[in-house]
């Protein structure tokens, strides 16, 4: 499967492949608590999507796909690897624009990250 994104919540019908495809560690939670009665994940789920190197055109394409070309945040629906078995799941969330990246030595951007926070199951 491929990473996909659509503008707005509950919009799996509007999916488009993210191009170029990012890397990620899958869905995560901010805290994990260990107690005598078990292990608990605490906090709202999120995912960090990473690109090692993007050209100026690729960065513009990625930001536009997430609705972040002219905004700091945007509601999206994403298809991303889940927490444990790495099968792709549909989630609603809020995409957060990365800080202004530094232009690389040869006109590319390094280490770009888009966070999709407050992940919830789609309706």
C-alpha positions in Angstrom: 0.0 0.0 0.0 1.0 3.6 -0.3 0.7 6.6 1.9 -2.3 8.7 0.9 -3.9 12.0 1.9 -7.2 13.9 1.2 -8.4 17.3 2.3 -10.9 17.4 5.1 -12.1 14.7 7.5 -13.9 11.5 6.5 -12.8 11.9 2.9 -11.2 8.6 1.9 -13.0 9.0 -1.5 -10.7 11.9 -2.2 -7.4 10.1 -1.5 -4.4 10.8 -3.7 -1.0 9.1 -3.3 1.6 11.2 -1.5 4.4 11.9 -4.0 7.1 11.4 -3.2 6.3 8.8 -0.6 7.4 9.5 3.0 9.0 7.3 5.6 7.5 7.0 9.1 7.6 4.9 12.3 3.8 4.5 12.1 1.2 5.8 14.5 2.5 6.8 18.0 1.3 8.1 21.3 3.0 10.8 23.4 3.4 8.7 26.5 3.6 5.1 27.6 3.0 4.3 31.2 4.1 1.2 33.0 2.1 0.2 36.0 1.7 -2.9 38.1 -1.6 -3.6 36.4 -0.3 -3.2 32.8 1.1 -0.9 30.1 -1.0 2.1 28.9 -0.6 4.5 26.1 -1.7 8.0 27.1 -2.4 11.0 24.9 -3.7 11.7 21.4 -2.2 9.6 18.6 0.0 11.2 15.9 2.3 10.2 13.0 5.4 11.9 11.7 5.9 11.7 8.0 9.6 12.3 6.9 11.4 13.0 3.7 15.2 13.0 3.7 15.6 15.2 0.6 13.0 17.1 -1.4 13.5 19.4 -4.4 11.7 22.8 -4.3 9.0 21.4 -6.6 8.6 18.2 -4.5 8.3 20.3 -1.3 5.6 22.5 -2.9 3.7 19.4 -4.1 3.8 17.8 -0.7 2.7 20.9 1.1 -0.1 21.4 -1.4 -1.3 17.8 -1.0 -1.7 18.4 2.8 -3.3 21.8 2.4 -0.3 23.4 3.9 0.9 25.6 1.1 -0.7 28.7 2.7 -1.7 27.4 6.1 0.0 26.3 9.3 -2.5 23.5 9.9 -5.2 21.7 7.9 -7.7 18.9 8.6 -7.0 15.8 6.5 -7.8 12.2 6.1 -4.8 9.9 5.8 -4.0 6.3 5.0 -1.0 5.4 7.0 0.7 2.4 8.7 -1.0 1.5 12.0 0.6 1.1 15.4 1.5 -2.6 15.5 1.0 -4.7 12.4 1.9 -2.0 9.9 -1.2 -2.5 7.8 -2.5 0.7 6.5 -5.5 2.4 8.3 -7.7 5.4 7.6 -7.5 8.2 10.1 -8.7 11.8 10.4 -6.2 14.3 11.8 -4.7 17.7 11.6 -1.6 18.2 9.4 1.0 20.6 10.8 3.2 22.5 8.4 7.0 22.0 9.1 9.1 25.0 10.2 10.6 26.9 7.3 13.2 24.5 6.0 16.7 25.5 5.1 17.6 25.4 1.4 20.2 22.7 0.9 23.6 23.1 -0.7 22.3 22.1 -4.2 18.8 23.6 -4.1 17.1 20.8 -2.1 15.5 20.6 1.3 16.7 18.2 3.9 14.9 16.4 6.7 11.3 17.6 6.1 8.7 16.4 8.6 5.0 16.8 8.5 3.1 15.8 11.7 -0.5 14.7 11.5 -1.8 15.1 15.1 -5.0 14.3 16.9 -5.5 11.1 14.9 -9.0 9.5 15.1 -10.7 6.7 13.3 -12.7 7.9 10.2 -16.5 7.7 10.4 
